[in-house]
Amino acid sequence: MSGVFMGGCLPFAACGLSKGLIWKIVIVLYNILVETAIKLSYYHSKRLKEKAKRQRGKVDDKYESCGEKRCTVCRKKLQKLNFMDRSDFDGLGEAVKDLLGKSEGAFINPPFYCDYGSHIEVGRNFFANYNCMILDVAKVKIGDNCQMAPNVAIYTAGHPVHPVTRNSAYEYGREVTIGDNVWLGGNTVICPGVHIGDNVVIGAGSVVTKDIPDWCIAAGNPCRVIRKITDADKRKLFRDEEIDDEAWADICDRMEF
């Protein structure tokens, strides 16, 4: 240690300080440096552990996780998306791609809210209408051709039931998955850990607390399967109303059933 700090003693000596006092100052400064390094190492290690716990679905400190750099970066991207010119569709598309990363043909009508953005994985032709919220503490996987009506909320985060435990500020994250060709009606809420299959319609105002299988119409609070979707629904438009002949011919010409 003496070899490191001897050169640093000269300014103190020039001030008329005794050697004993100089060494006391050096030791205090050294201890401060060591203590600071230990604290920085602890907080960095804690952030890494919290990230790993969230990826495994374990509890973590919600205030610690919200302070992460990735969360701050996400908020800046959301600020750009939510306050840009709503008629600049190309710009909106680029902002969405920047937020979500890998996406093909994804579009979001702002405002949109999420925690990280990087935990959200969407397939081709994803569309979310106004005021969509995805709390992506854990992974959210959404398939191809999925549509979300206004005010859809997807929650992966939750908290302990007991008030004392909950007040400790710990939370958990559970992955949500949504299959291909899913339509979520307005004001639908998807709760943590829910898995929705392919080709599903969720009715407006539903609160989805349990898994929904493929090819179903489901609705309610709590959300329940109402019936299966079959070939008889191909030409259905609204209730018992059918698609008119001209539109049906166009659909048959462009789409593969």
C-alpha positions in Angstrom: 0.0 0.0 0.0 2.9 2.4 0.8 4.2 2.2 -2.8 0.8 3.2 -4.1 0.2 6.2 -1.8 3.7 7.6 -1.2 3.5 9.8 -4.3 0.1 11.1 -3.1 1.7 12.2 0.3 3.7 15.1 -1.3 0.8 17.6 -1.6 -0.1 17.0 2.1 3.6 17.4 3.1 3.7 20.7 1.2 0.8 21.9 3.4 2.9 21.3 6.5 1.1 18.2 7.8 3.0 15.7 9.8 3.7 12.2 8.4 1.4 10.6 11.0 -1.5 12.8 10.1 -0.8 12.2 6.4 -1.0 8.5 6.8 -4.2 8.7 8.8 -5.8 10.7 5.9 -4.5 8.2 3.4 -6.0 5.3 5.3 -9.4 7.0 5.7 -9.4 7.7 1.9 -8.4 4.1 1.2 -11.2 2.8 3.4 -13.8 5.0 1.6 -12.6 3.7 -1.8 -12.9 0.1 -0.6 -16.3 0.7 0.9 -17.6 2.4 -2.3 -16.3 -0.4 -4.5 -18.0 -3.0 -2.3 -21.4 -1.1 -2.4 -21.2 -0.8 -6.2 -20.4 -4.4 -6.5 -23.4 -5.3 -4.2 -25.9 -3.2 -6.1 -24.7 -4.5 -9.5 -24.9 -8.1 -8.2 -28.4 -7.4 -6.8 -29.7 -6.1 -10.1 -28.3 -9.2 -11.9 -30.0 -11.5 -9.3 -33.3 -9.6 -9.6 -33.2 -9.9 -13.4 -32.5 -13.6 -13.2 -35.3 -14.1 -10.7 -37.8 -12.3 -13.0 -36.7 -14.6 -15.8 -37.4 -17.6 -13.6 -40.7 -16.2 -12.4 -39.4 -15.6 -8.8 -40.2 -12.6 -6.6 -38.2 -9.4 -7.0 -38.1 -5.9 -5.5 -40.4 -3.9 -7.7 -38.7 -0.6 -6.9 -35.3 -2.0 -7.6 -36.5 -3.4 -11.0 -38.2 -0.2 -12.0 -34.9 1.7 -11.5 -33.1 -0.5 -14.1 -31.5 1.2 -17.0 -33.7 -0.8 -19.4 -36.8 0.5 -17.8 -35.5 4.1 -18.2 -34.7 3.5 -21.9 -38.2 2.1 -22.4 -39.8 5.1 -20.9 -37.9 7.4 -23.3 -39.1 5.3 -26.2 -42.7 5.4 -25.0 -42.4 9.2 -24.6 -41.4 9.4 -28.3 -44.1 7.0 -29.5 -47.0 8.5 -27.4 -46.3 12.2 -28.3 -45.3 12.0 -32.0 -47.5 13.1 -34.9 -50.4 10.6 -35.0 -50.7 11.1 -38.8 -47.0 10.0 -39.3 -47.8 6.3 -39.8 -44.3 5.5 -41.1 -42.8 7.2 -38.0 -45.1 5.4 -35.7 -44.2 2.1 -37.3 -40.5 2.8 -36.8 -41.1 3.8 -33.2 -42.9 0.6 -32.5 -40.1 -1.5 -34.1 -37.6 0.4 -32.0 -39.6 -0.4 -28.8 -40.4 -4.0 -29.5 -37.4 -5.0 -31.5 -38.0 -7.9 -33.9 -41.4 -7.4 -35.4 -42.9 -7.6 -38.9 -45.8 -5.3 -39.8 -46.5 -4.5 -36.2 -48.5 -1.3 -35.5 -49.7 0.3 -32.3 -52.2 3.2 -32.1 -50.8 5.3 -29.2 -51.0 5.8 -26.3 -49.3 2.6 -25.4 -47.7 1.6 -22.1 -45.2 -1.1 -21.0 -42.4 -1.6 -18.5 -39.5 -2.8 -20.7 -40.7 -3.5 -24.3 -37.8 -6.0 -24.7 -39.9 -8.6 -22.9 -42.7 -8.4 -25.5 -42.4 -10.7 -28.5 -45.0 -10.2 -31.2 -45.5 -12.1 -34.5 -46.4 -10.8 -37.9 -49.1 -8.2 -38.4 -49.6 -7.4 -34.8 -52.1 -4.6 -34.1 -52.9 -2.9 -30.8 -55.5 -0.1 -30.7 -55.6 2.9 -28.4 -54.5 2.8 -24.8 -53.1 -0.8 -24.7 -51.1 -1.6 -21.6 -48.6 -4.5 -21.2 -46.9 -4.9 -17.9 -44.0 -7.1 -19.2 -42.2 -7.9 -15.9 -42.1 -11.4 -17.3 -42.2 -12.5 -21.0 -45.2 -11.8 -23.1 -45.3 -13.9 -26.3 -48.0 -13.0 -29.0 -48.4 -14.9 -32.2 -49.1 -13.9 -35.8 -52.1 -11.8 -36.9 -53.2 -10.8 -33.4 -55.5 -7.9 -32.9 -56.3 -5.9 -29.7 -59.2 -3.6 -29.4 -58.9 -0.4 -27.3 -58.0 -0.5 -23.6 -56.6 -4.1 -23.6 -54.4 -4.8 -20.5 -52.0 -7.7 -20.2 -50.4 -8.2 -16.7 -47.5 -10.4 -15.9 -46.8 -8.9 -12.6 -48.5 -9.7 -9.3 -48.0 -9.3 -5.5 -48.4 -11.4 -2.4 -51.9 -11.7 -0.9 -50.9 -11.1 2.7 -50.7 -7.3 3.4 -47.5 -7.4 5.4 -45.7 -9.5 2.8 -47.1 -7.3 0.0 -45.8 -4.2 1.8 -42.3 -5.5 1.6 -42.4 -4.3 -2.0 -41.7 -7.7 -3.6 -43.6 -8.8 -6.6 -43.6 -11.8 -9.0 -43.8 -12.2 -12.8 -45.5 -15.0 -14.7 -45.3 -15.4 -18.5 -48.3 -14.7 -20.7 -48.6 -16.4 -24.1 -51.2 -15.6 -26.9 -51.4 -17.8 -30.0 -51.9 -17.0 -33.6 -55.0 -15.3 -35.0 -56.3 -14.1 -31.7 -58.7 -11.1 -31.3 -59.0 -9.5 -27.8 -62.1 -7.3 -27.4 -62.1 -3.9 -25.8 -61.3 -3.6 -22.1 -60.1 -7.2 -21.9 -57.7 -8.0 -19.0 -55.2 -10.8 -19.2 -53.9 -11.9 -15.8 -50.4 -13.3 -15.0 -49.6 -16.8 -16.2 -52.5 -17.1 -18.7 -52.0 -19.0 -22.0 -54.5 -18.3 -24.8 -54.5 -20.8 -27.7 -54.7 -20.2 -31.5 -57.8 -18.8 -33.3 -59.5 -17.4 -30.2 -61.9 -14.5 -29.8 -62.1 -12.9 -26.3 -65.3 -10.9 -25.8 -65.2 -7.2 -24.7 -64.8 -6.6 -21.0 -63.5 -10.1 -20.2 -61.1 -10.8 -17.3 -59.0 -13.8 -18.3 -57.7 -15.6 -15.2 -57.3 -19.2 -16.7 -56.0 -20.7 -19.9 -58.2 -20.6 -23.0 -58.0 -23.5 -25.6 -57.7 -23.2 -29.4 -60.7 -22.3 -31.6 -62.9 -20.8 -29.0 -65.1 -17.8 -28.3 -64.7 -16.9 -24.6 -66.0 -14.0 -22.5 -67.0 -12.9 -19.1 -65.6 -12.1 -15.7 -64.1 -14.5 -15.0 -63.7 -15.4 -18.7 -65.2 -18.7 -19.7 -65.4 -20.6 -23.0 -68.8 -20.0 -24.6 -68.5 -22.2 -27.7 -66.1 -23.5 -30.4 -65.5 -21.7 -33.6 -66.4 -23.9 -36.6 -66.7 -23.7 -40.4 -70.2 -22.4 -40.0 -68.7 -19.2 -38.8 -66.7 -18.5 -41.9 -69.3 -16.1 -43.5 -70.6 -14.7 -40.2 -70.2 -10.9 -39.8 -72.2 -9.7 -36.8 -74.5 -12.0 -34.8 -76.7 -13.8 -37.4 -75.8 -11.3 -40.2 -73.7 -12.7 -43.1 -71.0 -11.1 -45.3 -72.5 -9.8 -48.5 -71.8 -11.7 -51.8 -69.4 -9.1 -53.2 -67.3 -8.9 -50.1 -67.4 -12.7 -49.7 -66.1 -13.2 -53.2 -63.2 -10.9 -52.5 -62.4 -12.7 -49.3 -62.4 -16.1 -51.0 -60.2 -14.7 -53.8 -57.6 -13.4 -51.4 -57.6 -15.7 -48.4 -56.9 -19.4 -47.9 -59.2 -21.3 -45.5 
